[in-house]
Amino acid sequence: MNEVFENNAAITSIRNFYMNYRKVILSIAALVILMISAYLVNNQIAKMNNLEAAKIYNKWIAQETETDEGKIISEELFADLISSYKKTGYGNIALLKYASVKANNGDLESALNYFLLLKESTEGIGGNKLFNKIASINAARIMYAQENYENALTILDKYSSSNAIIHELIGDILQKQNKLELAREQYNLAKEKYTDDTSISIISMKISNLTI
């Protein structure tokens, strides 16, 4: 009898709790269902976008560009990929390849624009940290070559304690700004993090060339 009474009391307590907080409970349940539904829908959309991006990307890299017609088709495929699917992995790879080609061909302004676009498209939730880092470093290098030192430092600020390459690049920029003591600090950090003798030797020469 005691067990039956306790069970009935527990059921009554639960029912009373539900009746008192029914609106709150139903609202939370609806919110959870909405969040799960949104996640599933977004996941499905992402998969579909990746499939479409893969088709365009494969056509783009397979396109011959020896003729004027081939170049036009290649540019159209790239534009389609970037305009619709730049946040996909294929869009990121395409932007990196395209920006690198522009840089190698000496078109630094176009290369910078595409590296910045890659940086922008890989930031935030769901972004790609590796591509964002690569884009930031390359954009900063171009800005350094263009003597746009302040913007280069701003871009690198996010990764200022990252690795030897970035410390060295920041040191190069600071040296150009005649901030020699700060440059020395960055070079020393780079020297500590480099593991190969060639890079260490280059950094040592940069340090010895600083005049305070």
Backbone as ProteinMPNN parsed JSONL, in Angstrom:
{"seq_chain_A": "MNEVFENNAAITSIRNFYMNYRKVILSIAALVILMISAYLVNNQIAKMNNLEAAKIYNKWIAQETETDEGKIISEELFADLISSYKKTGYGNIALLKYASVKANNGDLESALNYFLLLKESTEGIGGNKLFNKIASINAARIMYAQENYENALTILDKYSSSNAIIHELIGDILQKQNKLELAREQYNLAKEKYTDDTSISIISMKISNLTI", "coords_chain_A": {"N_chain_A": [[0.818, -1.21, 0.0], [1.932, 1.211, 0.816], [3.805, 1.612, -1.206], [2.174, 1.924, -3.452], [0.849, 4.229, -2.73], [2.994, 6.027, -2.606], [3.817, 6.015, -5.285], [1.552, 7.067, -6.542], [1.576, 9.584, -5.389], [3.938, 10.588, -6.422], [3.334, 10.672, -9.153], [1.273, 12.485, -9.112], [2.645, 14.761, -8.237], [4.369, 15.185, -10.385], [2.487, 15.654, -12.411], [1.27, 17.973, -11.428], [3.478, 19.675, -11.464], [3.957, 19.804, -14.22], [1.54, 20.996, -15.09], [1.729, 23.468, -13.856], [3.975, 24.57, -15.06], [3.596, 24.336, -17.749], [3.595, 25.902, -20.136], [6.217, 26.841, -20.235], [7.649, 24.41, -20.383], [6.66, 23.317, -22.786], [7.515, 25.295, -24.546], [10.308, 25.091, -24.357], [10.626, 22.48, -25.301], [9.695, 22.79, -27.92], [11.632, 24.558, -28.861], [13.941, 22.979, -28.722], [13.286, 20.968, -30.577], [13.121, 22.569, -32.847], [15.783, 23.469, -33.074], [17.135, 21.046, -33.519], [15.95, 20.292, -35.924], [16.759, 22.427, -37.579], [19.522, 22.002, -37.553], [19.703, 19.505, -38.866], [18.634, 20.166, -41.362], [20.447, 22.153, -42.236], [22.756, 20.613, -42.329], [22.115, 18.834, -44.361], [21.836, 20.611, -46.502], [24.47, 21.533, -46.649], [25.785, 19.205, -47.469], [24.648, 18.854, -50.013], [25.511, 21.209, -51.241], [28.273, 20.752, -51.238], [28.438, 18.611, -53.004], [27.549, 19.772, -55.413], [29.49, 21.764, -55.634], [31.752, 20.2, -55.944], [31.349, 19.078, -58.487], [31.53, 21.343, -60.171], [34.107, 22.207, -59.518], [35.732, 20.043, -60.357], [35.279, 20.152, -63.103], [36.429, 22.611, -63.571], [39.213, 22.338, -62.916], [39.854, 20.49, -64.806], [39.585, 21.763, -67.158], [40.937, 22.847, -70.194], [43.189, 25.469, -70.824], [44.53, 26.55, -72.887], [43.555, 27.739, -75.128], [41.703, 30.692, -76.189], [38.975, 30.354, -75.885], [38.916, 28.263, -74.039], [40.045, 29.503, -71.806], [38.077, 31.38, -71.237], [35.91, 29.728, -70.549], [37.017, 28.498, -68.308], [37.292, 30.685, -66.561], [34.608, 31.328, -66.228], [33.639, 29.03, -64.939], [35.108, 29.148, -62.572], [34.157, 31.569, -61.502], [31.49, 30.887, -61.099], [31.747, 28.874, -59.188], [32.88, 30.278, -57.023], [31.039, 32.305, -56.53], [28.765, 30.964, -55.698], [29.516, 28.825, -54.028], [31.634, 29.42, -52.266], [32.216, 28.981, -49.584], [32.487, 26.303, -49.249], [34.624, 23.364, -49.027], [35.762, 22.873, -51.525], [35.465, 25.34, -52.729], [37.185, 26.838, -51.132], [39.685, 25.653, -51.716], [39.843, 26.224, -54.452], [39.942, 29.048, -54.418], [42.395, 29.419, -53.074], [44.207, 28.204, -54.889], [43.778, 29.804, -57.164], [44.418, 32.399, -56.279], [47.112, 31.986, -55.67], [48.182, 31.419, -58.188], [47.772, 33.893, -59.451], [49.479, 35.463, -57.88], [51.975, 34.283, -58.448], [52.155, 34.972, -61.093], [52.644, 37.608, -60.932], [50.575, 39.37, -60.555], [49.81, 41.001, -58.133], [47.847, 42.553, -56.889], [45.354, 41.432, -57.627], [45.785, 38.883, -56.583], [45.969, 39.479, -53.862], [43.341, 40.351, -53.345], [41.912, 37.958, -53.709], [43.065, 36.304, -51.779], [42.253, 37.678, -49.492], [39.52, 37.365, -49.786], [39.34, 34.61, -49.428], [40.225, 34.471, -46.786], [38.139, 35.834, -45.504], [35.959, 34.145, -46.085], [36.526, 31.89, -44.614], [36.344, 32.403, -41.961], [34.975, 32.576, -38.58], [32.165, 30.683, -37.137], [32.141, 27.363, -38.186], [34.051, 27.842, -40.044], [37.268, 27.418, -41.737], [40.141, 26.871, -40.128], [42.774, 26.336, -40.936], [42.926, 27.09, -43.693], [42.244, 29.746, -43.314], [44.414, 30.71, -41.905], [46.516, 30.302, -43.753], [45.649, 31.986, -45.821], [45.728, 34.452, -44.495], [48.466, 34.776, -43.918], [49.585, 34.858, -46.512], [48.253, 37.074, -47.607], [49.242, 39.054, -45.924], [51.945, 38.963, -46.608], [51.884, 39.926, -49.229], [50.911, 42.514, -48.749], [53.069, 43.436, -47.284], [55.015, 43.457, -49.297], [53.932, 45.487, -50.774], [54.383, 47.579, -49.176], [52.484, 48.158, -47.304], [52.339, 48.245, -44.367], [50.994, 48.513, -41.841], [48.4, 47.417, -42.208], [49.143, 44.84, -42.842], [50.248, 43.965, -40.408], [47.942, 44.092, -38.864], [46.362, 42.056, -39.964], [47.898, 39.851, -39.281], [47.757, 39.844, -36.575], [45.956, 38.17, -35.242], [47.238, 35.747, -35.328], [49.589, 36.152, -34.002], [51.107, 34.878, -32.051], [51.651, 32.446, -33.085], [53.435, 30.712, -34.946], [56.851, 30.077, -36.104], [57.223, 31.112, -38.713], [55.341, 33.183, -38.912], [56.174, 34.867, -36.831], [58.657, 35.617, -37.889], [57.85, 36.987, -40.219], [56.384, 39.098, -39.09], [58.484, 40.291, -37.753], [60.014, 41.135, -39.974], [58.309, 43.085, -41.024], [58.163, 44.935, -38.914], [60.818, 45.675, -38.838], [61.036, 47.071, -41.241], [59.508, 49.219, -40.555], [61.178, 50.478, -38.919], [61.121, 49.798, -36.277], [63.038, 48.564, -34.414], [63.771, 47.226, -32.024], [61.427, 45.86, -31.348], [61.26, 44.291, -33.616], [63.517, 42.704, -33.246], [62.7, 41.188, -31.034], [60.649, 39.647, -32.176], [62.093, 38.22, -34.107], [63.771, 36.74, -32.436], [61.882, 35.116, -31.174], [61.029, 33.67, -33.387], [63.411, 32.346, -33.992], [63.654, 30.671, -31.79], [61.585, 28.915, -32.272], [62.005, 27.788, -34.781], [63.244, 24.788, -36.281], [64.974, 23.838, -38.179], [68.287, 24.092, -39.492], [68.885, 25.864, -41.589], [66.849, 27.861, -41.611], [67.217, 28.888, -39.054], [69.773, 29.966, -39.328], [69.288, 32.005, -41.212], [67.557, 33.669, -39.745], [69.292, 34.374, -37.703], [71.12, 35.927, -39.103], [69.466, 38.044, -39.819], [68.955, 39.135, -37.339], [71.516, 39.924, -36.553], [71.935, 41.931, -38.4], [70.358, 43.968, -37.565], [70.386, 47.235, -36.333], [70.554, 49.02, -33.474]], "CA_chain_A": [[0.0, 0.0, 0.0], [2.808, 2.383, 0.887], [4.431, 1.808, -2.519], [1.144, 2.473, -4.331], [0.621, 5.618, -2.311], [4.164, 6.821, -3.003], [3.784, 6.151, -6.751], [0.488, 8.019, -6.875], [2.026, 10.914, -4.952], [4.957, 11.034, -7.37], [2.642, 11.006, -10.402], [0.529, 13.719, -8.86], [3.622, 15.852, -8.183], [4.836, 15.432, -11.765], [1.384, 16.261, -13.142], [1.12, 19.349, -10.936], [4.625, 20.446, -11.973], [3.716, 20.042, -15.645], [0.447, 21.943, -15.248], [2.187, 24.796, -13.417], [5.031, 25.095, -15.944], [3.313, 23.743, -19.054], [4.013, 26.789, -21.223], [7.689, 26.847, -20.284], [8.098, 23.087, -20.847], [6.329, 23.196, -24.213], [8.377, 26.227, -25.286], [11.65, 24.491, -24.41], [10.543, 21.318, -26.197], [9.579, 23.302, -29.292], [12.92, 25.135, -29.222], [14.866, 21.86, -28.958], [12.897, 20.36, -31.862], [13.491, 23.522, -33.901], [17.241, 23.46, -33.209], [17.514, 19.776, -34.158], [15.497, 20.364, -37.317], [17.636, 23.367, -38.288], [20.82, 21.338, -37.732], [19.567, 18.476, -39.895], [18.433, 20.844, -42.653], [21.73, 22.775, -42.612], [23.681, 19.539, -42.667], [21.715, 18.326, -45.674], [22.172, 21.656, -47.476], [25.926, 21.53, -46.786], [26.147, 18.045, -48.29], [24.234, 19.141, -51.391], [26.421, 22.244, -51.751], [29.573, 20.13, -51.505], [28.31, 17.804, -54.219], [27.498, 20.695, -56.547], [30.801, 22.416, -55.722], [32.699, 19.198, -56.467], [31.136, 18.969, -59.94], [32.083, 22.535, -60.832], [35.561, 22.223, -59.29], [36.353, 19.04, -61.224], [35.245, 20.7, -64.463], [37.355, 23.749, -63.607], [40.616, 21.896, -62.96], [40.054, 19.681, -66.02], [39.418, 22.623, -68.329], [42.141, 23.288, -70.893], [43.212, 26.943, -70.923], [45.486, 26.924, -73.924], [42.861, 28.571, -76.115], [40.901, 31.788, -75.622], [37.683, 29.794, -75.471], [39.164, 27.492, -72.82], [40.249, 30.452, -70.71], [36.772, 31.972, -70.912], [35.134, 28.699, -69.844], [37.651, 28.331, -66.999], [36.933, 31.851, -65.737], [33.177, 31.219, -65.915], [33.498, 27.971, -63.935], [35.645, 29.659, -61.309], [33.225, 32.581, -61.005], [30.309, 30.167, -60.634], [32.132, 28.175, -57.962], [33.121, 31.228, -55.938], [29.829, 33.08, -56.23], [27.735, 30.134, -55.071], [29.997, 27.794, -53.103], [32.968, 29.798, -51.789], [32.431, 28.51, -48.222], [32.736, 24.866, -49.251], [36.035, 23.01, -49.122], [36.182, 23.042, -52.918], [35.592, 26.782, -52.946], [38.419, 27.276, -50.459], [40.843, 25.181, -52.495], [39.875, 26.981, -55.702], [40.417, 30.4, -54.111], [43.824, 29.349, -52.77], [44.928, 27.937, -56.138], [43.645, 30.948, -58.068], [45.204, 33.496, -55.715], [48.532, 31.628, -55.791], [48.544, 31.594, -59.603], [47.851, 35.333, -59.677], [50.697, 35.947, -57.218], [53.124, 33.784, -59.207], [52.184, 35.71, -62.365], [52.979, 39.004, -60.662], [49.371, 40.184, -60.38], [49.694, 40.996, -56.68], [46.597, 43.164, -56.44], [44.31, 40.413, -57.754], [46.102, 37.829, -55.618], [45.595, 39.976, -52.535], [41.879, 40.352, -53.247], [41.42, 36.591, -53.558], [43.496, 35.823, -50.466], [41.367, 38.311, -48.518], [38.215, 36.714, -49.923], [39.496, 33.311, -48.777], [40.282, 34.748, -45.349], [36.785, 36.194, -45.071], [35.032, 33.013, -46.216], [36.909, 30.805, -43.702], [36.295, 32.889, -40.583], [33.745, 32.358, -37.826], [31.675, 29.333, -36.877], [32.115, 26.532, -39.38], [35.143, 28.22, -40.931], [38.414, 26.519, -41.805], [41.252, 27.58, -39.493], [44.003, 26.169, -41.715], [42.846, 27.962, -44.862], [42.228, 31.12, -42.831], [45.799, 31.033, -41.545], [47.286, 30.392, -44.996], [45.205, 33.202, -46.514], [46.202, 35.607, -43.731], [49.914, 34.899, -44.108], [49.876, 35.278, -47.887], [47.775, 38.448, -47.761], [50.203, 39.906, -45.211], [53.187, 39.008, -47.397], [51.665, 40.843, -50.353], [50.855, 43.859, -48.171], [54.46, 43.771, -46.954], [55.668, 43.801, -50.56], [53.346, 46.756, -51.211], [54.717, 48.545, -48.122], [51.271, 48.424, -46.53], [52.789, 47.547, -43.174], [50.016, 48.507, -40.754], [47.356, 46.436, -42.518], [49.768, 43.516, -42.754], [50.318, 43.627, -38.981], [46.573, 43.882, -38.384], [45.932, 40.729, -40.401], [48.675, 38.833, -38.579], [47.577, 39.977, -35.126], [45.227, 36.996, -34.765], [48.163, 34.614, -35.244], [50.875, 36.747, -33.613], [51.873, 33.949, -31.213], [51.377, 31.159, -33.714], [54.598, 29.884, -35.285], [58.09, 30.769, -36.457], [57.072, 31.849, -39.968], [54.613, 34.426, -38.648], [57.072, 35.728, -36.047], [59.661, 36.167, -38.796], [57.192, 37.966, -41.086], [56.111, 40.284, -38.266], [59.791, 40.925, -37.556], [60.371, 41.827, -41.219], [57.47, 44.287, -41.144], [58.602, 45.895, -37.883], [62.13, 46.185, -39.25], [60.779, 48.083, -42.269], [58.957, 50.385, -39.865], [62.267, 50.964, -38.072], [60.861, 49.421, -34.881], [64.077, 47.537, -34.41], [63.737, 46.412, -30.809], [60.29, 44.956, -31.495], [61.643, 43.333, -34.653], [64.457, 41.763, -32.63], [61.916, 40.283, -30.204], [59.967, 38.7, -33.059], [63.115, 37.348, -34.698], [64.217, 35.795, -31.396], [60.811, 34.132, -31.016], [61.1, 32.8, -34.565], [64.616, 31.528, -33.853], [63.36, 29.653, -30.786], [60.603, 27.954, -32.774], [62.518, 27.07, -35.946], [63.98, 23.567, -35.944], [65.964, 23.517, -39.21], [69.485, 24.937, -39.408], [68.851, 26.926, -42.597], [65.985, 28.937, -41.131], [67.871, 29.485, -37.881], [70.885, 30.783, -39.83], [68.718, 33.204, -41.835], [67.085, 34.528, -38.659], [70.487, 34.899, -36.993], [71.655, 37.02, -39.928], [68.557, 39.186, -39.704], [69.171, 39.723, -36.014], [72.825, 40.603, -36.541], [71.86, 43.095, -39.274], [69.622, 45.035, -36.894], [71.211, 48.209, -35.617], [69.734, 49.753, -32.493]], "C_chain_A": [[0.852, 1.26, 0.0], [3.429, 2.69, -0.475], [3.435, 2.419, -3.498], [0.884, 3.932, -4.006], [1.764, 6.523, -2.759], [4.175, 7.05, -4.517], [2.731, 7.158, -7.178], [0.883, 9.446, -6.519], [3.048, 11.483, -5.926], [4.321, 11.467, -8.687], [1.88, 12.315, -10.259], [1.463, 14.922, -8.848], [4.11, 16.223, -9.579], [3.752, 16.133, -12.573], [1.183, 17.721, -12.723], [2.254, 20.243, -11.45], [4.422, 20.801, -13.446], [2.64, 21.099, -15.864], [0.88, 23.363, -14.88], [3.163, 25.431, -14.399], [4.85, 24.599, -17.375], [3.83, 24.612, -20.197], [5.534, 26.801, -21.377], [8.213, 25.538, -20.861], [7.844, 22.924, -22.34], [7.206, 24.112, -25.064], [9.778, 25.67, -25.437], [11.673, 23.309, -25.368], [10.484, 21.762, -27.657], [10.913, 23.867, -29.767], [13.936, 24.047, -29.539], [14.569, 21.203, -30.299], [13.305, 21.258, -33.024], [14.994, 23.514, -34.159], [17.711, 22.193, -33.908], [17.137, 19.789, -35.632], [16.396, 21.271, -38.146], [18.992, 22.742, -38.559], [20.755, 20.316, -38.857], [19.416, 19.091, -41.288], [19.749, 21.456, -43.14], [22.754, 21.739, -43.032], [23.396, 18.985, -44.052], [22.067, 19.323, -46.771], [23.678, 21.678, -47.734], [26.392, 20.374, -47.665], [25.817, 18.286, -49.762], [25.154, 20.181, -52.03], [27.785, 21.665, -52.092], [29.539, 19.302, -52.779], [28.312, 18.689, -55.469], [28.851, 21.369, -56.755], [31.837, 21.467, -56.313], [32.582, 19.068, -57.977], [31.788, 20.139, -60.673], [33.598, 22.556, -60.708], [36.262, 21.244, -60.224], [36.353, 19.492, -62.685], [36.292, 21.81, -64.613], [38.807, 23.293, -63.742], [40.91, 21.068, -64.21], [40.005, 20.524, -67.283], [40.761, 23.047, -68.916], [42.086, 24.809, -71.071], [44.215, 27.429, -71.969], [44.855, 27.843, -74.964], [42.083, 29.675, -75.412], [39.558, 31.271, -75.124], [37.82, 29.016, -74.159], [39.354, 28.393, -71.609], [38.929, 31.066, -70.262], [35.923, 30.988, -70.107], [35.681, 28.509, -68.428], [37.269, 29.461, -66.051], [35.465, 31.783, -65.314], [32.939, 30.161, -64.836], [33.99, 28.446, -62.569], [34.685, 30.666, -60.686], [31.973, 31.926, -60.434], [30.59, 29.492, -59.289], [32.242, 29.138, -56.783], [31.86, 32.0, -55.557], [28.811, 32.263, -55.446], [28.24, 29.223, -53.957], [31.369, 28.131, -52.494], [33.262, 29.288, -50.379], [32.623, 27.005, -48.133], [34.236, 24.609, -49.324], [36.58, 23.193, -50.526], [36.343, 24.518, -53.262], [36.861, 27.329, -52.319], [39.658, 26.893, -51.258], [40.987, 25.975, -53.787], [40.396, 28.396, -55.483], [41.913, 30.406, -53.843], [44.649, 29.133, -54.031], [44.928, 29.168, -57.038], [44.484, 32.123, -57.581], [46.699, 33.237, -55.863], [49.025, 31.805, -57.223], [48.709, 33.074, -59.924], [49.133, 35.903, -59.078], [51.943, 35.535, -58.001], [53.276, 34.504, -60.544], [52.457, 37.201, -62.175], [51.785, 39.925, -60.491], [49.031, 40.224, -58.889], [48.369, 41.567, -56.189], [45.443, 42.167, -56.517], [44.527, 39.29, -56.742], [45.682, 38.237, -54.214], [44.082, 39.928, -52.346], [41.336, 38.941, -53.015], [41.88, 35.962, -52.246], [42.607, 36.414, -49.363], [39.97, 37.703, -48.572], [38.236, 35.339, -49.258], [39.52, 33.47, -47.261], [38.89, 35.02, -44.799], [35.856, 34.984, -45.055], [35.348, 31.874, -45.256], [36.907, 31.241, -42.245], [34.992, 32.484, -39.912], [33.388, 30.899, -37.638], [31.579, 28.555, -38.191], [33.206, 26.861, -40.378], [36.283, 27.215, -40.883], [39.654, 27.259, -41.302], [42.539, 27.5, -40.317], [44.011, 27.093, -42.924], [42.866, 29.43, -44.449], [43.645, 31.592, -42.498], [46.661, 31.214, -42.791], [46.942, 31.681, -45.74], [45.745, 34.448, -45.818], [47.691, 35.846, -43.955], [50.235, 35.418, -45.503], [49.406, 36.705, -48.161], [48.749, 39.416, -47.1], [51.51, 40.032, -45.979], [53.043, 39.969, -48.575], [51.609, 42.284, -49.858], [52.255, 44.345, -47.777], [55.211, 44.205, -48.206], [55.177, 45.147, -51.091], [53.606, 47.892, -50.216], [53.485, 49.006, -47.347], [51.426, 47.731, -45.175], [51.723, 47.447, -42.08], [48.915, 47.478, -40.992], [47.897, 45.009, -42.452], [49.843, 43.06, -41.301], [48.933, 43.34, -38.407], [46.075, 42.486, -38.742], [46.625, 39.628, -39.609], [48.43, 38.827, -37.074], [46.902, 38.748, -34.522], [46.162, 35.81, -34.534], [49.541, 35.046, -34.738], [51.721, 35.835, -32.73], [51.826, 32.543, -31.785], [52.628, 30.318, -33.964], [55.76, 30.735, -35.774], [57.935, 31.629, -37.71], [56.389, 33.193, -39.735], [55.448, 35.381, -37.809], [58.12, 36.384, -36.954], [59.059, 37.245, -39.688], [56.869, 39.246, -40.316], [57.409, 41.041, -38.002], [60.23, 41.7, -38.787], [59.601, 43.14, -41.36], [57.923, 45.354, -40.156], [59.964, 46.495, -38.23], [61.978, 47.266, -40.313], [60.211, 49.359, -41.661], [59.972, 51.032, -38.924], [61.975, 50.762, -36.579], [61.783, 48.25, -34.559], [64.057, 46.65, -33.175], [62.584, 45.411, -30.858], [60.584, 43.888, -32.548], [62.577, 42.271, -34.078], [63.701, 40.732, -31.779], [61.224, 39.215, -31.046], [60.948, 37.726, -33.7], [63.598, 36.311, -33.687], [63.161, 34.722, -31.138], [60.808, 33.14, -32.183], [62.281, 31.836, -34.447], [64.397, 30.395, -32.86], [62.461, 28.552, -31.346], [61.056, 27.209, -34.028], [63.318, 25.856, -35.492], [65.039, 23.217, -36.986], [67.082, 24.55, -39.209], [69.444, 26.101, -40.399], [68.04, 28.117, -42.12], [66.612, 29.652, -39.935], [69.013, 30.398, -38.322], [70.386, 32.087, -40.436], [68.246, 34.185, -40.766], [68.257, 35.142, -37.909], [71.104, 36.052, -37.771], [70.783, 38.251, -39.843], [68.74, 39.904, -38.383], [70.472, 40.519, -35.985], [72.828, 41.858, -37.407], [71.062, 44.246, -38.666], [70.594, 45.959, -36.181], [70.311, 49.043, -34.732], [70.381, 51.118, -32.231]], "O_chain_A": [[0.562, 2.233, -0.695], [3.569, 3.851, -0.861], [3.781, 3.31, -4.275], [0.719, 4.763, -4.899], [1.54, 7.638, -3.231], [4.501, 8.142, -4.98], [2.967, 7.992, -8.051], [0.571, 10.391, -7.243], [3.046, 12.676, -6.228], [4.701, 12.483, -9.27], [1.851, 13.14, -11.172], [1.126, 15.98, -9.381], [4.249, 17.398, -9.917], [4.026, 17.073, -13.319], [0.953, 18.592, -13.562], [2.037, 21.397, -11.821], [4.672, 21.93, -13.87], [2.791, 21.986, -16.704], [0.456, 24.334, -15.506], [3.194, 26.65, -14.563], [5.819, 24.459, -18.122], [4.443, 24.097, -21.132], [6.065, 26.775, -22.487], [9.1, 25.536, -21.715], [8.711, 22.448, -23.073], [7.596, 23.749, -26.174], [10.375, 25.76, -26.51], [12.611, 23.147, -26.149], [11.142, 21.18, -28.52], [11.292, 23.688, -30.925], [14.7, 24.162, -30.497], [15.483, 20.914, -31.071], [13.776, 20.778, -34.055], [15.435, 23.547, -35.308], [18.577, 22.245, -34.782], [17.91, 19.351, -36.484], [16.756, 20.936, -39.274], [19.558, 22.912, -39.639], [21.645, 20.263, -39.706], [19.99, 18.604, -42.262], [20.122, 21.301, -44.303], [23.524, 21.952, -43.969], [24.314, 18.701, -44.821], [22.539, 18.937, -47.84], [24.12, 21.822, -48.874], [27.281, 20.538, -48.501], [26.611, 17.961, -50.645], [25.53, 20.062, -53.197], [28.388, 22.03, -53.101], [30.502, 19.294, -53.545], [28.99, 18.392, -56.452], [29.31, 21.532, -57.886], [32.697, 21.882, -57.091], [33.591, 18.958, -58.674], [32.501, 19.955, -61.66], [34.3, 22.88, -61.666], [37.284, 21.584, -60.819], [37.311, 19.245, -63.416], [36.95, 21.927, -65.647], [39.545, 23.803, -64.585], [42.061, 20.952, -64.629], [40.349, 20.045, -68.363], [41.623, 23.553, -68.197], [41.045, 25.359, -71.43], [44.678, 28.568, -71.93], [45.548, 28.633, -75.604], [41.833, 29.611, -74.208], [39.065, 31.694, -74.078], [36.958, 29.096, -73.284], [38.88, 28.083, -70.515], [38.688, 31.25, -69.069], [35.296, 31.36, -69.115], [34.919, 28.376, -67.471], [36.962, 29.225, -64.883], [35.119, 32.135, -64.187], [32.135, 30.367, -63.927], [33.364, 28.178, -61.544], [34.428, 30.622, -59.483], [31.454, 32.36, -59.405], [29.768, 29.539, -58.374], [31.761, 28.853, -55.686], [31.648, 32.309, -54.384], [28.076, 32.807, -54.622], [27.488, 28.883, -53.044], [32.17, 27.233, -52.237], [34.428, 29.17, -50.003], [32.895, 26.482, -47.052], [35.02, 25.505, -49.638], [37.722, 23.618, -50.704], [37.253, 24.895, -54.0], [37.535, 28.179, -52.9], [40.564, 27.704, -51.45], [42.091, 26.353, -54.178], [41.201, 28.89, -56.272], [42.627, 31.288, -54.321], [45.669, 29.792, -54.23], [45.959, 29.529, -57.605], [45.176, 32.769, -58.368], [47.466, 34.157, -56.148], [50.138, 32.279, -57.452], [49.668, 33.468, -60.588], [49.796, 36.732, -59.701], [52.855, 36.338, -58.194], [54.384, 34.633, -61.065], [52.495, 37.962, -63.142], [51.954, 41.129, -60.302], [48.09, 39.57, -58.439], [47.831, 41.11, -55.18], [44.647, 42.063, -55.585], [43.58, 38.807, -56.123], [45.111, 37.44, -53.469], [43.601, 39.506, -51.295], [40.413, 38.749, -52.223], [41.149, 35.163, -51.66], [42.254, 35.719, -48.41], [39.313, 37.541, -47.544], [37.271, 34.947, -48.602], [38.901, 32.687, -46.54], [38.513, 34.495, -43.751], [35.063, 34.815, -44.13], [34.526, 30.972, -45.091], [37.416, 30.523, -41.384], [34.029, 32.1, -40.577], [34.178, 30.0, -37.929], [31.01, 29.031, -39.172], [33.289, 26.24, -41.438], [36.264, 26.277, -40.086], [40.157, 28.164, -41.968], [43.299, 28.465, -40.391], [44.99, 27.802, -43.158], [43.439, 30.265, -45.149], [44.016, 32.731, -42.78], [47.442, 32.161, -42.88], [47.829, 32.381, -46.229], [46.172, 35.394, -46.48], [48.123, 36.981, -44.157], [51.063, 36.316, -45.659], [50.08, 37.459, -48.863], [49.047, 40.476, -47.65], [52.117, 41.102, -45.995], [53.961, 40.73, -48.883], [52.191, 43.176, -50.475], [52.575, 45.525, -47.923], [55.949, 45.191, -48.189], [55.913, 45.86, -51.774], [53.12, 49.01, -50.386], [53.457, 50.11, -46.804], [50.733, 46.758, -44.878], [51.573, 46.394, -41.46], [48.54, 46.748, -40.074], [47.187, 44.086, -42.053], [49.54, 41.908, -40.992], [48.772, 42.453, -37.568], [45.443, 41.815, -37.926], [46.023, 38.6, -39.3], [48.852, 37.903, -36.379], [47.242, 38.334, -33.414], [45.918, 34.975, -33.663], [50.542, 34.384, -35.012], [52.939, 36.005, -32.667], [51.946, 31.562, -31.05], [52.857, 29.324, -33.274], [55.661, 31.959, -35.848], [58.453, 32.744, -37.768], [56.8, 34.214, -40.286], [55.431, 36.588, -38.052], [58.43, 37.566, -36.8], [59.67, 38.293, -39.899], [57.057, 40.349, -40.83], [57.438, 42.271, -38.024], [60.761, 42.804, -38.666], [60.155, 44.164, -41.757], [58.051, 46.527, -40.509], [60.23, 47.665, -37.954], [62.702, 48.262, -40.297], [60.413, 50.45, -42.194], [59.668, 52.002, -38.229], [62.517, 51.47, -35.73], [61.348, 47.103, -34.449], [64.302, 45.448, -33.272], [62.74, 44.256, -30.461], [60.205, 42.727, -32.391], [62.446, 41.086, -34.384], [64.026, 39.545, -31.804], [61.21, 38.038, -30.688], [60.656, 36.536, -33.818], [63.81, 35.149, -34.033], [63.495, 33.56, -30.91], [60.612, 31.939, -31.997], [62.159, 30.653, -34.765], [64.894, 29.286, -33.058], [62.564, 27.394, -30.941], [60.556, 26.122, -34.315], [63.983, 25.886, -34.456], [65.913, 22.392, -36.72], [66.851, 25.732, -38.957], [69.913, 27.197, -40.09], [68.494, 29.257, -42.213], [66.541, 30.876, -39.826], [69.201, 31.476, -37.759], [70.971, 33.147, -40.214], [68.501, 35.385, -40.862], [68.207, 36.31, -37.526], [71.556, 37.035, -37.184], [71.285, 39.374, -39.799], [68.686, 41.132, -38.317], [70.526, 41.633, -35.464], [73.636, 42.759, -37.18], [71.082, 45.364, -39.182], [71.516, 45.503, -35.505], [69.396, 49.704, -35.222], [69.863, 51.905, -31.438]]}, "name": "protein", "num_of_chains": 1, "seq": "MNEVFENNAAITSIRNFYMNYRKVILSIAALVILMISAYLVNNQIAKMNNLEAAKIYNKWIAQETETDEGKIISEELFADLISSYKKTGYGNIALLKYASVKANNGDLESALNYFLLLKESTEGIGGNKLFNKIASINAARIMYAQENYENALTILDKYSSSNAIIHELIGDILQKQNKLELAREQYNLAKEKYTDDTSISIISMKISNLTI"}
